[in-house]
Amino acid sequence: MAEEHLDVLTKSGEKTGVTKPRGEVHRDGDYHRAVHVWIFVETSQQLLLQLRSDDKDSWPGQWDISSAGHISAGDPSLISAQRELQEELGVKLPKDAFEKIFVFLQECVTNDGKFINNEFNDVYLVTILHPIPLEAFTLQKEEVSAVKYVPYEEYRNFLAKEDPAYVPYDVNGEYGKLFDIIRQRCQVNTEARSLSLQKQLQRYSPVTLEAKLTELSEADQKALGLIVKAAKVMDDIFYEQVWNSNPALRDWLKDHANASELDKLKWDYFMINKSPWSSLDENEAFLSTVDSAVKLLPGATKAIAGWKGLEYRAAFPVTKPPGANFYPPDMDKMEFTLWLNGLTEEQKHAATGFFSVIKRRSEANLDASDHLASSTKKLPDSNSDLYSIPYSEIYRPFLTKASELLHKAGDLVSSPSLKKLLHSKAEAFLSNEYYESDIAWMDLDSKLDITIGPYETYEDEIFGYKATFETFIGIRDDKATADLKLFGDNLKLLEDNLPLDSVYKSTDVSAAPIRVIQLIYNSGDVKGPQTVAYNLPNDEKIVKDRGTSMVMLKNVQEAKFEHILKPIAEITISKDQRGLVDFDSFFTHTICHECCHGIGPHTITLPDGQTSTVRKELQEVHSAMEEAKADIVGLWALKFLITKGLLSKSMVESMYVSFLAGCFRSIRFGLTEAHGKGQALQFNYLYEKGAFVFHKDSTFSVDFAKIEGAVESLSHEILTIQGKGDKNGATLLLNKYCTITGPLKTALENLERVKVPVDISPTFPLAEALMN
């Protein structure tokens, strides 16, 4: 049998592209990767240990991890963990049983210097409810001599005393995390957890959002009910997109919400975040695997009379997966890039496009817990483990249902443009071709305003390629829409005068339609902080051909101004400038923010003459830079329009002070969120330039003599980075300014102390009633 080959890694754990036989790897001390799998019994608080075979080349005859093994060259970590557990112990578990809790670097030399182990270990925890009977295991005799259960604290003590019967691990070092994590879960303080969740929930101010439907016909109202049902489907897809086991966790929490006060709080906060990670706490997990769904697997081991089978907790990662559910959880950028380099241009476009998911062949149809696997077609031939699946296939069951609902609604509505939008979007769901439906959305001229489909890419924190599904349903505010025509009509004028070298300016900017709506329902990628406006589509081809359209959610903005911005101003803005914070300035800057998404660099020319896009060059830092650009250039644009006599001069001071108050509002979203990152960059830059002033009473004011120049300077810097596609420059700028500085920390603590809400949590009784 050929000797196992391993991937040789750098000292930082990245693949070098070299593979070597396992014996040579340990002879030469090459860095490589392995998996550690721990089985933890929740009810007895025990860990399962295995006795290593006397024939092992390292630590023979000693008690060790439940299961462990090398990751063979080219193999995924999770698949290796599943394989080792099945081969060594005869336990077959799906991927949602494995919780990757940390990576441990083990560097040691044994066997008189003949065995050098420089090993990155992906440490997994499998939580089962009750012990597996010892006779249910099928042991791989050449690897494992026996198994036993040991209380986790007792095992930790053996390691701390360096008991020679046990393979040594430094429990006071990195490996101590295993015991810390288990201890935290075993010693749950229900009262403290309830209090913590209550505080997190109190950061959201409950509001009811409605609008009058009097101008809609009876048929339109019936169609509206069907569209809301389609919007519910967008929620289902979004839950899938965030993380592979998210829907199962949602269903478990919902079913148990009435079990106790704590369970109700878990469910309420999950519904705000649509995941177990808190948007306002830099995606820190507010749940753990101990809160998760219990699943029964009778066939996971040998059948034993009188034992119903293995029950496990569906695991989820403590750290939110940066690639959401768009990529394999153990895929890194290097693997993706190597795969991409071997594709045709058409295949590259699909792989890096908005509307595809990247999967592994080695996982396809392997896991019974992956209910989407059956929706995929036969895999294309390739030497790579990675392949892409279009949304129209991976989400086929959901999109078929949504498509049928939109077609039915399209048959009912009276507006020709809305009819075209609904039918074309229904077709796009099944074809994966969204160009025509997005053009139809831009041409929409209807009292009933609908945005539905895959658009934003914030969840893809690896590359910023993949779009999430969302819905916004509203009633158009005709008067407010007419009042805002000025902004869309002057986009070309703004582009031509941007503080940016001409070589980077776009020459094909067109007027951007702006629609103002009263929101009556949203779904999908609307979690945590609520969207106040959006500028779509994000597809650079459509932006180049037709530009963009903007939608302003006026009742959402009014709610945020009343419940959040006004209280923030009372705490953070100096008394002499506090009166300058007003809704018109807040609303108008939001308009300019959305307008400025449509100007500046989008399609760019690289130094080597190749054509690319800002999004593809900046990758994961694009979203934060784009939000910062829209914000700061929006502020520049307001001053420019005032200078040209297109807006009132009376707005000059109020727009700057309202912007300052708004900085605190957005930064409270957290520095892992694109808007929060972008706002921190702007605040700290303007503060450094003296445009914002911090006073002894812990309030801030605007220095009107310095603000205009500082705004123009930052606008130029961000736009130039985008124009060059300079990811390194973007990263340096974010690293320098995307921090919580002393004065900023003081302001945020003051807001926390008086419990000013961070955002709103809307309910939509009107839309809910339409579905009944």
C-alpha positions in Angstrom: 0.0 0.0 0.0 1.4 3.4 -1.1 2.6 5.6 1.8 0.2 8.5 2.6 1.3 11.9 1.1 0.8 15.1 3.0 0.7 18.8 1.9 3.8 20.6 3.1 2.9 23.9 4.7 4.7 27.2 5.5 5.4 28.1 9.2 2.2 30.1 9.0 0.1 27.2 7.9 -0.3 28.0 4.1 0.1 25.4 1.4 3.4 25.5 -0.5 2.2 23.4 -3.4 4.6 20.6 -2.4 3.5 17.1 -1.2 5.7 14.5 0.4 5.4 11.0 1.9 4.4 11.0 5.6 7.6 9.4 6.7 9.7 12.1 5.0 7.6 14.9 6.4 8.3 13.7 10.0 11.9 13.0 9.2 12.5 16.5 7.8 10.3 18.3 10.3 8.0 19.7 7.6 4.9 21.6 8.7 1.7 19.8 7.8 -1.9 19.5 8.9 -3.9 17.0 11.0 -7.3 16.7 12.7 -8.1 16.1 16.4 -11.7 14.9 17.1 -13.0 15.0 20.7 -16.2 13.3 21.6 -17.8 15.0 24.6 -20.7 13.5 26.5 -23.0 16.3 27.7 -25.0 14.5 30.4 -22.0 12.9 32.1 -19.5 15.6 31.2 -17.0 13.1 30.0 -14.5 12.9 27.2 -13.9 9.8 25.2 -10.3 8.7 25.0 -8.6 6.1 22.9 -5.6 3.9 23.8 -3.0 4.2 21.0 -1.8 0.9 19.6 1.6 -0.4 20.8 2.7 -0.4 17.1 2.2 3.4 16.6 5.4 5.4 15.7 4.6 8.1 18.2 3.2 7.8 21.8 2.5 4.0 21.6 0.4 2.5 24.4 -0.8 5.9 25.8 -4.3 7.4 26.2 -5.1 10.1 23.7 -7.7 12.1 21.7 -11.0 10.3 20.8 -9.8 10.2 17.2 -7.0 11.9 15.2 -5.1 11.6 11.9 -3.3 13.4 9.2 -5.0 15.3 6.5 -3.9 13.6 3.3 -2.6 15.8 0.4 -5.5 17.6 -1.3 -8.1 16.4 1.3 -10.5 18.8 3.1 -10.1 19.0 6.9 -13.8 18.2 7.7 -13.8 15.1 5.4 -10.6 14.0 7.1 -12.3 14.3 10.6 -15.3 12.3 9.4 -13.0 9.6 7.9 -10.7 9.2 10.9 -13.7 8.9 13.3 -15.3 6.2 11.1 -12.0 4.3 10.4 -10.7 4.3 14.0 -13.9 4.0 16.1 -16.5 2.9 13.6 -18.6 6.1 14.3 -20.1 7.6 11.1 -21.4 11.2 11.7 -22.6 13.9 9.3 -20.6 17.2 9.0 -23.0 19.1 11.2 -21.8 17.0 14.2 -18.3 18.5 14.0 -17.6 21.8 15.6 -14.2 23.3 14.8 -13.2 25.0 18.0 -9.5 26.1 17.3 -6.3 25.3 15.5 -3.4 24.0 17.6 0.2 24.1 16.4 2.2 21.2 17.9 5.9 21.3 17.6 7.9 18.5 19.3 10.6 15.9 18.7 10.4 12.3 19.9 12.1 8.9 19.3 15.6 10.3 19.9 15.2 13.0 17.2 13.9 10.6 14.5 10.3 11.8 14.7 9.8 15.6 14.2 6.2 16.7 14.5 5.4 20.2 13.3 1.7 19.9 13.0 -1.2 22.3 12.6 -4.2 20.5 14.2 -7.7 21.4 13.4 -9.4 20.6 16.7 -13.1 19.4 16.4 -15.6 18.8 19.2 -18.5 16.4 18.8 -21.1 16.8 21.5 -23.3 13.7 22.2 -26.1 13.6 24.8 -25.3 10.2 26.3 -22.3 7.8 26.2 -22.0 5.4 23.3 -21.9 1.9 24.7 -18.4 0.6 24.5 -19.5 -2.5 22.6 -21.0 -0.2 19.9 -17.5 0.9 18.7 -15.6 -0.9 16.0 -12.0 -0.3 16.7 -9.2 -0.2 14.1 -6.8 -2.5 15.9 -3.6 -1.3 14.2 -4.5 2.2 15.5 -6.6 1.8 18.6 -6.4 -0.8 21.4 -9.3 0.4 23.6 -11.5 3.3 24.5 -12.8 4.7 27.8 -14.7 7.7 29.2 -13.0 10.1 31.6 -14.6 13.2 33.3 -13.1 16.2 31.5 -11.7 17.8 34.7 -10.1 14.6 35.8 -8.5 14.2 32.3 -7.3 17.8 32.5 -5.6 17.0 35.9 -3.8 14.0 34.4 -2.4 16.2 31.7 -1.5 19.0 34.2 0.5 16.4 36.3 2.1 15.0 33.1 0.8 11.5 33.9 2.9 9.1 31.7 -0.2 7.1 30.8 -1.5 10.0 28.7 -0.1 11.7 25.6 1.1 15.1 26.8 -0.7 18.4 26.0 0.1 21.7 27.6 -3.3 22.5 29.3 -1.9 25.9 30.5 -1.1 26.8 26.8 -3.1 26.8 23.6 -4.6 23.3 24.2 -6.2 24.6 27.4 -8.9 26.1 25.2 -10.6 22.7 24.9 -11.2 22.6 28.6 -12.2 26.2 28.9 -14.8 25.8 26.2 -16.3 22.7 27.8 -16.3 24.3 31.2 -18.1 27.4 30.0 -20.9 25.2 28.5 -21.1 23.0 31.6 -21.4 25.8 34.1 -24.2 27.8 32.5 -25.6 30.6 34.7 -29.2 30.8 33.4 -29.9 34.1 35.1 -26.8 35.7 33.8 -27.4 34.5 30.3 -31.0 35.8 30.4 -29.8 39.2 31.6 -27.2 39.3 28.9 -29.7 38.5 26.1 -32.1 41.1 27.6 -29.5 43.8 27.3 -28.7 42.8 23.8 -32.4 42.9 22.8 -32.8 46.3 24.5 -30.4 47.9 21.9 -33.2 47.6 19.4 -36.2 49.9 19.6 -39.4 48.1 18.5 -41.3 50.0 15.8 -44.4 49.3 13.7 -44.0 50.1 9.9 -47.2 50.5 7.8 -48.5 52.5 4.9 -51.9 53.2 3.4 -53.1 50.8 0.7 -56.0 53.0 -0.5 -54.5 53.7 -3.9 -54.1 49.9 -4.6 -56.8 48.1 -6.4 -58.3 44.9 -4.9 -56.3 42.9 -7.5 -53.1 44.7 -6.5 -53.7 44.0 -2.9 -54.3 40.3 -3.6 -51.1 40.3 -5.6 -49.3 42.0 -2.7 -50.2 39.0 -0.5 -48.6 36.6 -3.0 -45.5 38.8 -3.1 -45.2 38.8 0.7 -45.3 35.0 0.5 -42.5 35.0 -2.1 -40.6 37.3 0.3 -40.9 34.7 3.0 -39.1 32.3 0.6 -36.3 34.8 0.3 -35.9 34.5 4.1 -35.7 30.7 3.8 -32.9 31.0 1.2 -31.0 33.6 3.2 -31.0 31.3 6.3 -29.3 28.7 4.0 -26.8 31.2 2.7 -25.5 32.4 6.1 -24.4 28.9 7.3 -25.3 25.4 6.3 -27.0 24.4 9.6 -28.7 27.7 10.2 -32.2 26.5 9.1 -32.1 23.5 11.5 -31.0 25.8 14.4 -33.8 28.2 13.6 -36.4 25.4 13.6 -35.1 24.0 16.9 -35.1 27.4 18.6 -38.6 28.1 17.4 -40.0 24.8 18.6 -38.4 25.3 22.1 -39.1 29.0 22.4 -41.8 28.5 25.0 -39.8 26.1 27.2 -38.4 28.9 29.4 -37.8 32.6 29.6 -34.2 32.0 28.4 -35.4 30.0 25.4 -37.8 32.8 24.5 -34.9 35.3 24.6 -32.7 33.1 22.5 -35.4 32.9 19.9 -36.2 36.6 19.9 -32.5 37.6 19.5 -32.0 34.9 16.8 -34.8 36.4 14.8 -33.2 39.8 14.8 -29.8 38.5 13.7 -31.1 35.6 11.6 -28.1 33.6 12.9 -26.4 32.7 16.2 -23.9 35.6 15.7 -24.7 39.1 17.0 -24.5 41.8 14.4 -23.9 44.5 16.9 -21.1 42.6 18.7 -18.8 42.1 15.8 -20.5 38.8 15.1 -19.7 37.3 18.5 -21.7 34.2 19.1 -24.6 34.6 21.5 -25.4 30.9 21.4 -23.3 27.8 21.5 -23.6 24.2 20.5 -25.2 23.5 23.8 -28.2 25.5 22.6 -28.4 23.7 19.4 -30.7 21.0 17.9 -30.5 17.4 19.1 -30.4 14.8 16.3 -30.8 11.0 16.5 -28.6 8.8 14.3 -29.5 5.1 15.0 -27.1 3.9 12.3 -24.0 5.9 13.4 -22.5 2.8 15.1 -23.1 -0.9 15.5 -26.6 -1.6 16.7 -26.8 -2.6 20.3 -29.9 -4.2 21.8 -31.9 -1.8 24.1 -30.0 1.3 22.8 -31.9 3.6 20.5 -28.7 5.0 18.9 -26.4 8.0 19.1 -27.9 11.5 19.8 -25.7 14.5 19.0 -25.9 18.3 19.1 -25.8 20.0 15.7 -22.7 22.0 16.0 -21.9 25.5 14.8 -18.6 27.4 14.7 -18.0 30.0 17.5 -16.6 32.3 14.8 -18.9 33.2 12.0 -17.7 31.6 8.8 -16.2 34.4 6.6 -17.4 32.7 3.5 -20.9 32.1 4.9 -22.3 29.0 3.1 -21.0 30.1 -0.3 -17.7 28.2 0.0 -16.5 25.0 1.8 -15.7 26.1 5.4 -12.1 24.8 5.1 -11.4 26.4 1.8 -8.7 29.1 1.8 -7.9 31.8 -0.8 -4.9 29.9 -2.1 -6.9 26.8 -2.9 -9.6 28.9 -4.6 -7.0 30.9 -6.6 -5.2 27.7 -7.8 -8.5 26.3 -8.9 -9.5 29.5 -10.6 -6.3 29.6 -12.6 -7.2 26.3 -14.2 -10.6 27.4 -15.5 -11.7 28.8 -18.8 -12.8 32.5 -18.9 -16.5 31.4 -18.9 -15.9 29.1 -15.9 -14.0 31.9 -14.1 -16.9 34.3 -14.6 -19.3 31.7 -13.1 -17.0 31.0 -10.2 -16.5 34.6 -9.2 -20.0 35.8 -10.2 -22.8 36.8 -7.9 -25.1 33.8 -8.5 -23.1 30.6 -7.7 -22.0 28.5 -4.7 -18.7 26.8 -4.5 -18.7 23.2 -3.3 -16.4 20.2 -3.0 -16.7 17.0 -5.1 -15.5 15.0 -2.1 -18.5 16.2 -0.1 -21.2 15.9 -2.8 -24.0 13.6 -1.8 -21.8 12.3 1.0 -23.7 14.0 3.8 -27.3 13.0 4.5 -27.7 16.2 6.6 -27.2 18.4 3.4 -30.8 18.6 2.2 -29.7 20.8 -0.8 -27.4 18.1 -2.2 -30.2 16.4 -4.1 -31.0 19.5 -6.0 -27.6 19.5 -7.8 -27.1 18.0 -11.2 -24.3 15.6 -12.3 -20.9 17.2 -11.4 -18.8 18.4 -14.3 -15.5 16.5 -14.9 -12.4 18.1 -13.4 -9.2 17.3 -11.6 -10.1 19.8 -8.9 -12.1 19.1 -5.7 -13.9 22.5 -6.1 -16.8 23.1 -8.5 -19.5 25.8 -8.8 -23.3 25.4 -8.8 -25.6 28.2 -10.0 -28.2 29.5 -7.5 -30.9 28.2 -9.9 -29.8 24.6 -9.1 -28.7 24.7 -5.5 -31.8 26.7 -4.4 -34.1 25.1 -6.9 -36.9 24.0 -4.5 -37.1 27.5 -3.0 -36.8 29.4 -6.2 -39.5 27.2 -7.9 -42.0 28.2 -5.2 -41.0 31.9 -5.3 -41.2 31.9 -9.1 -44.7 30.5 -9.1 -45.9 33.1 -6.6 -44.4 36.0 -8.6 -45.9 34.7 -11.8 -49.4 34.6 -10.1 -48.9 38.1 -8.7 -47.7 39.3 -12.1 -51.0 38.1 -13.7 -53.0 40.2 -11.2 -51.2 43.6 -11.0 -52.4 46.5 -13.0 -49.1 48.3 -13.6 -47.4 47.2 -16.9 -43.9 47.8 -15.5 -44.6 45.9 -12.3 -46.1 43.1 -14.3 -42.9 42.9 -16.4 -40.7 43.0 -13.3 -42.6 40.2 -11.5 -42.6 37.9 -14.6 -39.0 38.5 -15.5 -37.8 38.0 -11.9 -39.8 34.8 -11.7 -38.0 33.6 -14.9 -34.6 34.8 -13.6 -35.0 32.7 -10.5 -35.0 29.5 -12.6 -32.6 30.6 -15.4 -30.0 32.3 -13.2 -29.9 35.1 -15.7 -30.8 38.3 -13.9 -29.9 41.1 -16.4 -33.3 41.6 -17.9 -35.1 41.4 -14.6 -32.8 44.0 -13.1 -33.4 46.3 -16.0 -37.1 45.8 -15.4 -36.5 46.8 -11.8 -34.8 50.0 -12.8 -37.7 50.8 -15.2 -40.3 50.2 -12.5 -43.0 52.9 -12.4 -45.6 51.6 -10.0 -47.4 52.6 -6.8 -46.5 49.2 -5.4 -42.7 49.1 -5.3 -41.0 45.7 -5.2 -37.3 44.8 -4.8 -36.7 41.0 -4.7 -33.8 38.8 -5.5 -30.0 38.3 -4.9 -28.2 41.6 -4.6 -25.8 42.5 -1.7 -22.5 40.7 -1.1 -21.7 41.7 2.5 -22.0 38.1 3.8 -19.1 36.9 1.5 -16.2 38.2 3.6 -13.7 36.1 1.7 -14.0 37.8 -1.7 -17.2 39.8 -1.7 -18.4 38.0 -4.8 -21.6 36.2 -3.7 -25.0 37.8 -3.5 -27.7 37.2 -0.8 -31.4 37.1 -1.4 -33.6 40.0 0.0 -36.9 41.7 -0.4 -38.2 45.2 0.1 -41.9 45.9 -0.4 -43.3 49.4 -0.2 -45.8 52.0 -1.3 -44.3 54.8 -3.4 -44.4 58.3 -1.9 -45.1 60.3 -5.1 -44.5 63.7 -3.6 -41.2 62.8 -2.0 -40.1 61.0 -5.1 -40.7 64.1 -7.2 -38.8 66.3 -4.8 -35.7 64.2 -5.2 -35.4 64.3 -9.0 -32.7 66.9 -8.7 -30.2 64.4 -7.3 -30.6 61.7 -10.0 -30.5 64.3 -12.8 -27.1 65.7 -11.6 -25.1 62.5 -11.3 -23.1 63.3 -14.5 -22.3 66.8 -13.1 -21.1 65.3 -9.8 -18.9 62.6 -11.7 -17.3 65.3 -13.8 -16.3 67.3 -10.7 -15.3 64.6 -8.4 -12.0 65.2 -6.4 -10.3 62.6 -8.5 -7.8 62.6 -11.4 -9.6 62.5 -14.7 -8.0 59.3 -15.8 -10.1 57.4 -13.1 -13.4 59.1 -13.8 -16.3 57.3 -15.5 -17.4 58.7 -18.8 -20.7 56.9 -19.1 -22.6 58.0 -15.9 -26.3 58.3 -16.5 -29.1 59.9 -14.5 -30.1 57.7 -11.6 -33.8 57.4 -10.9 -34.7 57.8 -7.2 -37.9 56.3 -5.7 -39.1 57.1 -2.2 -41.2 54.4 -0.5 -43.0 53.7 2.7 -41.8 50.2 3.7 -44.4 47.7 4.5 -42.3 44.5 4.5 -38.7 43.3 4.2 -37.0 39.9 4.3 -33.9 38.0 3.6 -30.6 39.8 4.1 -32.1 42.4 6.5 -30.7 41.5 9.8 -29.5 43.5 12.8 -29.3 47.1 11.8 -32.1 48.0 9.3 -31.5 49.2 5.8 -32.6 52.8 5.2 -31.9 53.0 1.5 -30.2 51.0 -1.3 -28.6 51.6 -4.6 -28.9 48.7 -7.1 -28.0 46.7 -9.0 -24.4 45.9 -8.1 -23.7 44.1 -11.4 -21.0 46.2 -13.0 -22.2 45.4 -16.5 -25.6 46.9 -15.7 -24.0 49.8 -13.9 -22.0 50.5 -17.1 -24.9 50.0 -19.5 -27.7 51.7 -17.5 -26.3 53.1 -14.2 -28.2 52.4 -11.0 -31.5 53.2 -9.3 -32.0 54.3 -5.7 -34.8 53.5 -3.3 -35.2 55.5 -0.1 -37.2 53.9 2.8 -38.6 57.1 4.3 -40.6 55.7 7.2 -37.5 53.6 8.3 -35.4 56.8 8.2 -38.0 58.7 10.2 -38.1 56.0 12.8 -34.3 55.9 13.1 -34.1 59.7 13.4 -36.7 59.9 16.2 -35.6 56.8 18.1 -31.9 57.0 17.7 -30.3 60.0 16.1 -32.0 62.6 18.2 -31.1 60.9 21.5 -27.5 60.4 20.2 -27.2 64.1 19.5 -28.4 65.0 23.0 -25.5 63.0 24.4 -22.6 63.5 21.9 -23.0 66.9 20.2 -22.0 70.2 21.9 -24.8 72.3 23.2 -24.2 75.1 20.8 -24.4 72.8 17.7 -27.1 70.3 18.9 -29.9 72.3 17.3 -28.3 71.9 13.9 -29.1 68.1 13.8 -32.3 67.8 11.7 -34.2 65.2 9.7 -33.9 67.0 6.4 -30.1 67.0 6.6 -30.0 63.3 7.7 -32.4 62.3 4.9 -30.7 64.4 2.2 -27.3 63.0 3.0 -28.7 59.5 2.8 -29.9 60.3 -0.7 -26.5 61.6 -1.7 -24.9 58.5 -0.1 -26.9 56.3 -2.4 -26.3 58.5 -5.4 -22.6 58.3 -4.9 -22.7 54.5 -5.1 -23.4 55.1 -8.8 -20.5 57.4 -9.5 -16.7 57.1 -9.2 -14.7 54.1 -10.3 -16.5 50.8 -11.0 -15.0 49.2 -14.2 -11.3 50.0 -14.1 -8.1 49.6 -16.2 -5.2 48.0 -14.3 -1.5 49.0 -14.8 -1.0 46.0 -17.1 -3.8 47.2 -19.3 -6.3 44.6 -18.2 -9.9 45.6 -17.6 -11.3 44.7 -14.2 -13.7 46.0 -11.5 -13.2 47.6 -8.2 -15.1 44.8 -6.5 -12.9 42.1 -7.9 -9.6 43.9 -7.1 -10.5 45.0 -3.5 -12.2 41.7 -2.7 -13.1 41.4 1.0 -12.3 45.1 1.8 -14.5 46.4 -1.1 -17.7 46.6 0.9 -16.2 48.8 3.7 -14.4 51.0 1.2 -17.5 51.4 -0.9 -19.6 52.4 2.1 -17.0 54.9 3.2 -16.8 56.3 -0.4 -20.6 56.7 -0.7 -20.7 58.4 2.8 -17.8 60.9 2.4 -18.3 61.6 -1.3 -22.0 62.1 -0.5 -21.0 64.8 2.0 -18.7 66.4 -0.6 -21.6 66.2 -3.2 -24.0 68.1 -0.9 -21.5 70.9 -0.5 -20.9 71.0 -4.3 -24.7 71.2 -5.1 -25.0 74.0 -2.5 -22.1 75.8 -4.2 -23.9 75.5 -7.5 -27.0 76.9 -6.1 -29.0 73.7 -6.5 -29.5 73.3 -2.7 -30.1 75.9 0.0 -27.1 77.4 1.7 -29.0 77.1 5.0 -28.1 73.4 5.0 -24.3 73.8 5.1 -23.8 73.7 8.9 -26.7 71.3 9.7 -25.5 68.7 7.1 -22.0 68.5 8.7 -23.3 68.3 12.3 -26.0 65.8 11.4 -23.3 63.7 9.7 -21.2 63.9 12.9 -24.1 62.6 15.0 -24.7 59.9 12.3 -21.1 58.7 12.7 -21.8 57.5 16.2 -25.0 55.8 15.0 -23.2 53.7 12.4 -20.1 52.9 14.4 -22.3 51.3 17.0 -23.2 48.6 14.4 -19.7 47.2 15.0 -16.4 47.2 13.2 -17.0 43.9 11.5 -19.9 45.4 9.6 -19.2 47.3 6.3 -21.1 50.5 7.3 -19.5 50.5 10.8 -16.0 50.0 9.3 -16.5 52.7 6.7 -17.9 55.2 9.3 -15.0 54.6 11.8 -12.6 55.3 8.9 -14.3 58.6 8.2 -14.7 59.7 11.8 -11.1 59.1 12.8 -9.7 60.7 9.6 -11.8 63.8 10.1 -10.9 63.9 13.8 -7.2 63.6 13.0 -7.5 66.6 10.5 -9.2 68.7 13.2 -12.6 68.8 11.4 -14.2 67.2 14.5 -13.4 68.6 17.9 -13.6 66.8 21.3 -14.5 68.9 24.3 -13.9 68.6 28.0 -17.5 67.7 28.6 -17.1 64.7 26.3 -19.1 66.2 23.5 -18.1 66.9 19.9 -18.5 69.7 17.5 -17.6 70.5 13.9 -14.9 72.9 13.0 -16.5 74.6 10.0 -13.2 76.1 8.8 -11.6 72.7 8.4 -14.4 70.2 7.5 -14.7 71.0 3.8 -11.0 70.5 3.0 -10.8 67.3 5.1 -13.9 65.9 3.4 -12.5 66.6 -0.1 -9.1 65.1 0.9 -10.5 61.8 2.2 -12.8 61.6 -0.9 -9.8 62.0 -3.1 -7.9 59.3 -1.2 -10.6 56.7 -1.3 -11.6 57.3 -4.9 -8.0 57.1 -6.0 -7.6 53.7 -4.2 -10.7 52.5 -6.0 -9.6 53.8 -9.4 -6.2 52.0 -9.1 -7.8 48.8 -7.7 -5.3 49.2 -4.9 -6.2 46.5 -2.4 -3.0 47.1 -0.4 -3.7 50.8 -0.1 -7.3 50.1 1.0 -6.1 47.7 3.6 -3.6 50.1 5.0 -6.2 52.9 5.2 -8.7 50.7 7.0 -6.1 49.3 9.4 -5.0 52.8 10.3 -8.4 54.4 10.9 -10.9 51.6 11.5 -10.3 51.6 15.3 -12.1 52.7 18.4 -10.0 55.7 19.5 -10.1 57.3 23.0 -12.6 60.1 22.3 -14.8 57.7 20.2 -14.8 55.1 23.0 -15.9 57.8 25.5 -18.8 58.8 23.3 -19.9 55.2 22.8 -19.7 54.4 26.5 -21.8 57.5 27.3 -24.5 56.3 24.8 -24.4 52.8 26.4 -24.7 54.2 29.9 -27.9 56.0 29.1 -29.1 53.1 27.0 -29.8 54.9 23.7 -31.0 52.3 21.2 -28.6 51.3 18.5 -31.2 50.5 15.9 -34.8 49.6 15.4 -36.6 46.3 15.2 -39.6 46.6 12.9 -42.8 44.6 12.7 -45.1 44.6 9.7 -48.7 43.8 10.8 -50.2 45.0 7.5 -48.2 42.6 5.4 -48.7 39.7 7.8 -52.5 40.3 7.6 -52.4 40.2 3.8 -51.1 36.6 3.8 -54.1 35.3 5.9 
